[in-house]
Amino acid sequence: MSRRYLLFGLAFLALAAALAIPAVAQPGGGPGCWGFGAGTPSATVPGTVTLDAAVQRVKDVLAASGYGDLRPKEVMEFSNHFYVLVVEKGTGKGAMELIVERNGVVRPEPGPNMMWNLKYGHMGSSGFGPGMMGPGMMGPGMMGPGAYGPGYGPGFAPGAEQAPLTRERARQVAQEFLSRAFPGATPDHGTEFYGYFTFDAERNGKTFGMLSVNAYTGQVWYHTWHGQFVREKEL
């Protein structure tokens, strides 16, 4: 077995293990967890990381990993951890979604960020760091229209959607899901990533959760690992 396939297999097993553990029960981890956070975390006592400290941790990790063209755009605090939206400086397009644990460890968010991201997704290559998420590994050829992958429901029927969804179409799909699962809830304007869209779920103008829509299959993946929403900050 080649080293490339061995490393790919290990990465897949790591992802499967993460998705199998409820978010509320996941440990903080340690330095280097999920390929990020090398070195001693800025805060090692659970519960001491603040909103701004979480953003700084992400900035430090991006700089250390060579992602000089990316920046944090938004940070959200949930009861389980912090969520940080990272975008490309040049295009403003969503690049990756990161989790900052209460002890300062930074790791890629599970779910769509790792399985549907065509440019920065964890499954895109066999290593970590810059270039770890090359395009094509989880592209439309593997998750095409009608595919049954992770997420809510089968998505569209084969041939129903030939081109990637527009933001508005993806938002309609998100609204259809929320109307069934959380009556009265609506999606926000959303963020476009490479291969999918992520929306905040709101009720009465207040955020309570998050969901993503695959741009090629129309599947919806609700983010169940965050816990209760606390607050957010635009950067």
N, C-alpha and C positions, 0 to 999 in steps of 0.2 A: 504493500500500500504506500503510495507516495506521501511525502510530507504535506503537500497541499491538501489532499483529501483527508488526511488524519486531522489536520488543524480545522478544516471545515466541519468535520464530524464532531470535534470537541466543542466548537462554537455552537453547533445546533443543539447538542446536549445541554449546554449551559443555558441556552434560551428556553428549552423545554422545562428545565428545572425551575427557572424563574417564573414562568407562566403557571406552573403547577402549584406554587405557594401563594396563598392569599396575600395581597399587598400589606394588609395590616400586620401580618405575622412575619414579614421579611425582616431579617436582621439588618443592622446598619452596614455590615460588611467591614472591609478594611482597606488600607491603601492599595490602589491598583484594581479595586473591584470593577469588573466589567471593562477593564482596559483603561479606565480613567482614574484620576486621583492619585497618581504616583507620588510617593513621599508622604510625610506626616500631614494629616488633615489639619485645617486651620483651627478646628474645634473638635476635641475628642470626647467631650462629655455630652451625652444625648440631651437634646433640648436647648443647647446653648447657641446654635446657629440662628442668626437673625435673617430677615428678608434681604438686607443689603449684603450680609456676609455670604449668603448663598450665591448671589450674583457675582461677587468677587471670586468665589471658588470656581465658578464656571469660567470667568475671564482668565484666571490663572491656568486652568486646565487647557483651555483653547490655545493660549499662548504657548504653553509647554508642549502641546501636541502639534504645533505648526499650523494651526488654523487661523492665520492672521487675517483672512478675508471674511471671518465670521464674527458675529457679535450677539450678545444677549439683547432681546427686544422686550421681553416681558417676564416677570416672575410672579408665580402664584403660590401662596402658602395653603397647604392642605393639612389636615390633622396627621397624616402619615409622613409627610415630607414636603419639599419644595419642588415645584415644576418650573423649569426655565425654557422659554422659547428662544431658539437661536436662529438667526437669519443671516443671509449673505449680505455683506455690506454693499456690494455693487448692484445687485438686483433687488434686494429687499425681500426676496423669496425665502420661505421657510427652508431651513437646512436640516435641523435636528431638534429633537425634544429631549431634554435632559432632566434627570431627577437628582436632587441634592438631599442626601439623608441628613438626619438631625445631628449626626456626628461630623458632617462636612464632606463625606465621601460623595463623589460625583459619578453617576453611571447613566448610560443611555436608558431612556424610558422603554419599557417592553411594549409589545403590541405593534401597532402600525409603524411606529418609528423604526423598529428593527426589521419588520417583515415586509412592509410595503414601500419603504423609501428606496427609490431607484438609484439615487446618487450617493447618499450618505448612510444607507441602511447597514446594520451590523452583519447581515448575511451576504454582503456584496463581495467579500474576498476572504482570504484565509488568515489575515493578520489584523492588528490593531494600529491605531494612529492614522496620520494623514494618508489618504488613499485607501483606507481600510474598507471603504464602502463603494466600490466601483459599480458603475451602472450595468444593468443587464441581468444580474443574478436573479432578482425577483421581478423582472420586467413583465410586460403584458403577455409575452409568450408563455410564461409560467402561470400567471394569474389573470388570464384573459377573460373576456365576457363569459359569464355562466360558470366560472370556476368555483369550486367549493373549498375555500380556504378559511383561515381563522377569521372570525368576525360574525356579524349578525346576518343570518339568512343566506340564501343562495345568490343574491344579487340579481342581475338582469339575465334574461334568457339569452342563449347564444345568438349572436348577431344583432341583438337589440341596440347595442351601443358600439359603434365602430371606432369612434374617436374618444379621446379622454374627455371626461366630463368637464363642463365649465364650472366656475365657482357657484353660479346661481343654480345650476342643475344639481350639483352636489348638496347645496343648501336645501333644496327641495327634498332630496332623499333623506337628509338629516331630519327635516321637519316631519316627514312621514313616520320615521322611527320614533321621534319624541312624542308625537301625537298618540301613538299606541302605548309606548312604555311610560311616559310621564305626561299625561294630559295637562294642557295648559302651558307646557314648556315650549320654548323656541330656541333655535340656534342663533348665535351672533353672526357677524360678517364672515368670520373664519379666516384661516391662514392656509395658503396653498403651499404644499410641499411637492417634492418630486415623486409623483405617483399617487398622491392622496391629499385630502383636505382635513384639517382639524377645526372643530367648532366648539366654543363654550356653550354649554346648555344653560339657559336662563329661564327663570320664572319670576314674573313681576319685576323684570329689570335687574334681577340679582342672579349672579352665577351660582350654580350648585353642582355642576359636573362638567364632563367633557366627552366628546365623541369624535370619531374620524370616519371618513367616507373614502373608499378606494376609488380612484379616478377611472379605473378600467373595468371593475366588476360591479360597482354600485353597492358593495357590501358596507355595512355599518359596524364599527367596532366601538362599543362604549367602554370608556376607561374606568374600570372598576377598582383600580388599585390605589386611588388617591385618598380616599376617606372624605371627611367633611371639608368643604371649602371654608377658608378663613378670611383671606384678603388677597389682593393683587396689586401690582405696581407696574406701570408702563415705564420703559427706560429710554 
